[in-house]
Amino acid sequence: MGKEGFLLIGKIVGVHGVRGNVKVYSYAESISIFKAGSSILLINVEGLEKNFVIESAKPHKNIILLSLDGIYSRDLAVTLKGAEIFTEQSKLPEVDENEYYWFDIIGLSVFTVNGEFLGRVESIITTGSNDVYVVENSDNIKKSELLIPALESVVLKISLEHKKMIVDLPEGL
């Protein structure tokens, strides 16, 4: 489930305490996306949408505890369980030159410096040192998967305008 112009940033997985706090599993790299005073869109499992303003957010174990304006009891918080949390893409901070959001990278067509089509970026794996782009190519004969390290020496050019990535594959790939 998604919404045009919005980015999925988390999911409400439970409630915490009696004052209406919800437990959020975040898909974002940083808790800063859940800044107090910012507006979010919740879409519940039935597809109903409602906007909320974040009152506070704090990390708790491997989740985030979120307090939302208008949700002041456990009973109200329970009704939000399972809802997906979205933010407007236009409200995301600008990235530096040669930095991209994952949603910009996923879906790009990948070509070698020689113009050979390798496939499309289907997902991204986070490793300790660098991300790895999972590139899949489904032709009529077979489906192949290629793991491309997100290094400047390998990824030579990204054109969001043309939805294209140019790579110089290292020996053995």
C-alpha contacts under 8 A as a table, 3 or more apart, distances in Angstrom:
res1	aa1	res2	aa2	distance
2	G	6	F	7.49
2	G	7	L	7.72
2	G	8	L	7.17
3	K	6	F	5.53
3	K	7	L	7.60
5	G	88	E	6.04
5	G	89	Q	5.80
5	G	90	S	7.54
6	F	86	F	5.92
6	F	87	T	5.42
6	F	88	E	4.38
6	F	89	Q	5.20
7	L	86	F	5.26
7	L	87	T	5.42
7	L	88	E	6.19
7	L	89	Q	5.77
8	L	27	Y	7.53
8	L	84	E	7.03
8	L	85	I	5.88
8	L	86	F	4.46
8	L	87	T	6.74
9	I	26	S	6.01
9	I	27	Y	4.97
9	I	28	A	5.54
9	I	84	E	7.86
9	I	85	I	5.72
9	I	86	F	5.51
9	I	87	T	6.88
10	G	24	V	6.39
10	G	25	Y	5.47
10	G	26	S	4.21
10	G	27	Y	5.00
10	G	28	A	7.17
10	G	84	E	5.98
10	G	85	I	5.03
10	G	86	F	7.16
11	K	24	V	5.50
11	K	25	Y	5.32
11	K	26	S	6.59
11	K	82	G	6.40
11	K	83	A	5.81
11	K	84	E	4.38
11	K	85	I	5.55
12	I	22	V	6.53
12	I	23	K	5.72
12	I	24	V	4.47
12	I	25	Y	6.35
12	I	80	L	6.84
12	I	81	K	5.23
12	I	82	G	5.24
12	I	83	A	5.48
12	I	84	E	6.42
12	I	85	I	7.41
13	V	22	V	7.61
13	V	23	K	5.61
13	V	24	V	5.71
13	V	25	Y	6.47
13	V	81	K	5.62
13	V	82	G	5.73
14	G	22	V	5.83
14	G	23	K	4.93
14	G	24	V	7.27
14	G	78	V	7.12
14	G	81	K	5.49
14	G	82	G	7.70
15	V	20	G	7.10
15	V	21	N	5.90
15	V	22	V	4.24
15	V	23	K	5.31
15	V	74	R	6.96
15	V	77	A	6.19
15	V	78	V	6.26
15	V	81	K	7.40
16	H	19	R	7.89
16	H	20	G	7.09
16	H	21	N	5.28
16	H	22	V	5.66
16	H	23	K	6.34
16	H	65	L	7.45
16	H	74	R	7.70
17	G	20	G	6.89
17	G	21	N	6.62
17	G	74	R	6.85
18	V	21	N	7.54
18	V	73	S	5.73
18	V	74	R	4.74
19	R	71	I	7.91
19	R	72	Y	5.12
19	R	73	S	4.65
19	R	74	R	5.84
20	G	67	S	6.83
20	G	68	L	7.86
20	G	71	I	5.35
20	G	72	Y	4.54
20	G	73	S	4.14
20	G	74	R	4.54
20	G	75	D	7.45
20	G	76	L	6.61
20	G	77	A	4.99
21	N	65	L	6.26
21	N	66	L	5.51
21	N	67	S	4.83
21	N	68	L	7.29
21	N	71	I	7.61
21	N	72	Y	7.67
21	N	73	S	7.91
21	N	74	R	7.36
21	N	77	A	6.60
22	V	65	L	5.70
22	V	66	L	5.29
22	V	67	S	6.62
22	V	77	A	6.19
22	V	81	K	7.88
23	K	63	I	6.40
23	K	64	I	5.79
23	K	65	L	4.91
23	K	66	L	6.44
24	V	63	I	5.61
24	V	64	I	5.03
24	V	65	L	6.24
24	V	66	L	6.88
25	Y	62	N	7.71
25	Y	63	I	5.15
25	Y	64	I	6.56
26	S	29	E	7.89
26	S	31	I	7.91
26	S	63	I	6.76
26	S	64	I	7.04
28	A	31	I	7.07
28	A	33	I	7.16
30	S	33	I	6.42
31	I	34	F	5.64
31	I	35	K	7.59
31	I	57	A	7.71
31	I	58	K	7.72
31	I	59	P	7.49
31	I	64	I	7.71
32	S	35	K	5.45
33	I	92	L	7.97
34	F	38	S	7.16
34	F	54	I	7.07
34	F	56	S	7.93
34	F	57	A	6.24
35	K	38	S	5.73
35	K	54	I	6.88
35	K	56	S	7.14
35	K	57	A	6.91
36	A	53	V	7.63
36	A	54	I	4.98
36	A	55	E	4.96
36	A	56	S	4.98
36	A	57	A	6.83
37	G	53	V	5.83
37	G	54	I	5.34
37	G	55	E	6.01
37	G	56	S	7.98
38	S	53	V	5.62
38	S	54	I	5.69
39	S	51	N	6.74
39	S	52	F	5.65
39	S	53	V	4.43
39	S	54	I	6.31
39	S	87	T	7.30
40	I	51	N	5.68
40	I	52	F	5.44
40	I	53	V	6.28
40	I	54	I	7.34
40	I	85	I	6.64
40	I	86	F	5.77
40	I	87	T	5.16
40	I	88	E	7.75
41	L	49	E	6.78
41	L	50	K	5.78
41	L	51	N	4.47
41	L	52	F	6.35
41	L	85	I	5.80
41	L	86	F	5.01
41	L	87	T	6.25
42	L	49	E	5.61
42	L	50	K	5.37
42	L	51	N	6.18
42	L	52	F	7.48
42	L	83	A	5.92
42	L	84	E	5.60
42	L	85	I	4.79
42	L	86	F	6.31
43	I	46	E	7.86
43	I	47	G	5.55
43	I	48	L	5.44
43	I	49	E	4.50
43	I	50	K	6.68
43	I	83	A	5.32
43	I	84	E	5.34
43	I	85	I	6.73
43	I	86	F	7.96
44	N	47	G	5.24
44	N	48	L	5.48
44	N	49	E	6.71
44	N	80	L	6.86
44	N	81	K	7.89
44	N	82	G	6.36
44	N	83	A	3.99
44	N	84	E	6.32
45	V	48	L	7.49
45	V	82	G	6.35
45	V	83	A	6.01
52	F	68	L	6.32
52	F	69	D	6.34
52	F	70	G	7.92
53	V	68	L	5.87
53	V	69	D	5.49
54	I	57	A	7.41
54	I	66	L	7.17
54	I	67	S	6.14
54	I	68	L	4.74
54	I	69	D	6.23
55	E	66	L	7.62
55	E	67	S	5.30
55	E	68	L	5.28
55	E	69	D	5.90
56	S	66	L	5.87
56	S	67	S	5.14
56	S	68	L	7.24
57	A	64	I	6.50
57	A	65	L	5.59
57	A	66	L	4.58
57	A	67	S	6.41
58	K	64	I	5.57
58	K	65	L	5.35
58	K	66	L	6.79
59	P	62	N	7.37
59	P	63	I	6.07
59	P	64	I	4.46
59	P	65	L	6.19
60	H	63	I	5.38
60	H	64	I	5.48
60	H	65	L	6.33
61	K	64	I	7.85
67	S	71	I	7.37
68	L	71	I	5.57
68	L	72	Y	7.96
69	D	72	Y	7.72
71	I	76	L	5.88
71	I	77	A	6.19
72	Y	76	L	7.06
72	Y	77	A	7.68
73	S	76	L	5.42
73	S	77	A	6.33
74	R	77	A	4.97
74	R	78	V	6.11
75	D	78	V	5.33
75	D	79	T	6.94
76	L	79	T	5.52
76	L	80	L	7.30
77	A	80	L	5.45
77	A	81	K	7.12
78	V	81	K	5.47
80	L	83	A	5.64
87	T	91	K	7.44
88	E	91	K	5.46
88	E	92	L	7.19
89	Q	92	L	5.47
95	V	99	E	5.80
95	V	100	Y	6.46
95	V	101	Y	7.80
96	D	99	E	5.39
96	D	100	Y	7.95
100	Y	104	D	6.30
100	Y	105	I	6.98
101	Y	104	D	5.31
101	Y	105	I	6.79
102	W	105	I	5.11
102	W	106	I	6.13
102	W	124	I	7.48
103	F	106	I	5.38
104	D	107	G	7.66
104	D	108	L	7.83
104	D	160	L	7.08
105	I	108	L	5.76
105	I	121	V	6.91
106	I	120	R	7.70
106	I	121	V	5.02
106	I	122	E	5.58
106	I	123	S	5.99
106	I	124	I	7.59
107	G	120	R	5.62
107	G	121	V	5.09
107	G	122	E	6.03
107	G	163	K	7.58
108	L	120	R	5.47
108	L	121	V	5.55
108	L	160	L	7.83
108	L	163	K	4.90
108	L	164	K	5.14
108	L	165	M	6.38
109	S	117	F	7.54
109	S	118	L	7.70
109	S	119	G	5.86
109	S	120	R	4.48
109	S	121	V	6.69
109	S	163	K	6.23
109	S	164	K	4.79
109	S	165	M	6.08
110	V	117	F	6.09
110	V	118	L	5.47
110	V	119	G	5.50
110	V	120	R	5.69
110	V	121	V	7.11
110	V	135	V	7.57
110	V	164	K	5.93
110	V	165	M	4.75
110	V	166	I	5.99
110	V	167	V	7.19
111	F	114	N	7.67
111	F	115	G	5.50
111	F	116	E	5.28
111	F	117	F	4.52
111	F	118	L	5.52
111	F	119	G	7.51
111	F	164	K	7.48
111	F	165	M	6.19
111	F	166	I	5.00
111	F	167	V	6.24
112	T	115	G	5.19
112	T	116	E	5.19
112	T	117	F	6.72
112	T	118	L	7.16
112	T	166	I	5.55
112	T	167	V	4.94
112	T	168	D	5.84
112	T	169	L	7.24
113	V	116	E	7.50
113	V	166	I	6.03
113	V	167	V	6.00
113	V	168	D	5.84
118	L	135	V	7.30
118	L	136	E	7.57
118	L	137	N	6.32
119	G	135	V	5.64
119	G	136	E	5.09
119	G	137	N	4.19
119	G	138	S	7.52
120	R	135	V	5.16
120	R	136	E	5.52
120	R	137	N	6.53
121	V	124	I	7.75
121	V	133	Y	6.21
121	V	134	V	5.61
121	V	135	V	4.36
121	V	136	E	6.51
122	E	133	Y	7.70
122	E	134	V	5.74
122	E	135	V	5.79
122	E	136	E	6.39
123	S	133	Y	6.27
123	S	134	V	5.24
123	S	135	V	7.47
124	I	131	D	6.60
124	I	132	V	5.66
124	I	133	Y	4.74
124	I	134	V	5.78
125	I	131	D	5.64
125	I	132	V	5.05
125	I	133	Y	6.48
125	I	134	V	7.29
126	T	130	N	6.69
126	T	131	D	4.65
126	T	132	V	6.46
127	T	130	N	5.55
127	T	131	D	5.65
127	T	132	V	7.29
130	N	149	P	6.95
130	N	150	A	6.16
130	N	151	L	7.15
131	D	149	P	6.27
131	D	150	A	5.32
132	V	147	L	6.23
132	V	148	I	5.48
132	V	149	P	4.42
132	V	150	A	5.41
133	Y	147	L	5.70
133	Y	148	I	5.05
133	Y	149	P	6.23
133	Y	150	A	6.54
134	V	145	E	6.81
134	V	146	L	5.96
134	V	147	L	4.88
134	V	148	I	6.56
135	V	145	E	5.64
135	V	146	L	5.05
135	V	147	L	6.21
135	V	148	I	7.28
136	E	143	K	7.18
136	E	144	S	5.72
136	E	145	E	4.50
136	E	146	L	6.35
137	N	143	K	5.76
137	N	144	S	5.27
137	N	145	E	6.44
138	S	141	I	7.95
138	S	142	K	6.29
138	S	143	K	4.38
138	S	144	S	6.46
139	D	142	K	5.77
139	D	143	K	6.21
140	N	143	K	7.99
146	L	173	L	7.80
148	I	154	V	7.79
148	I	169	L	7.72
149	P	154	V	6.95
149	P	155	V	7.92
150	A	154	V	6.87
150	A	155	V	6.25
151	L	154	V	5.26
151	L	155	V	5.86
152	E	155	V	5.24
152	E	156	L	6.17
153	S	156	L	6.62
153	S	168	D	7.41
154	V	167	V	5.38
154	V	168	D	4.93
154	V	169	L	5.86
154	V	170	P	7.03
155	V	158	I	7.54
155	V	165	M	7.20
155	V	166	I	6.17
155	V	167	V	4.52
155	V	168	D	6.52
156	L	165	M	7.71
156	L	166	I	5.63
156	L	167	V	5.38
156	L	168	D	6.79
157	K	165	M	5.69
157	K	166	I	5.08
157	K	167	V	7.09
158	I	163	K	7.80
158	I	164	K	5.98
158	I	165	M	4.50
158	I	166	I	6.50
159	S	162	H	5.37
159	S	163	K	5.73
159	S	164	K	5.23
159	S	165	M	6.29
160	L	163	K	4.64
160	L	164	K	6.52
161	E	164	K	7.90
169	L	173	L	6.16
170	P	173	L	6.03
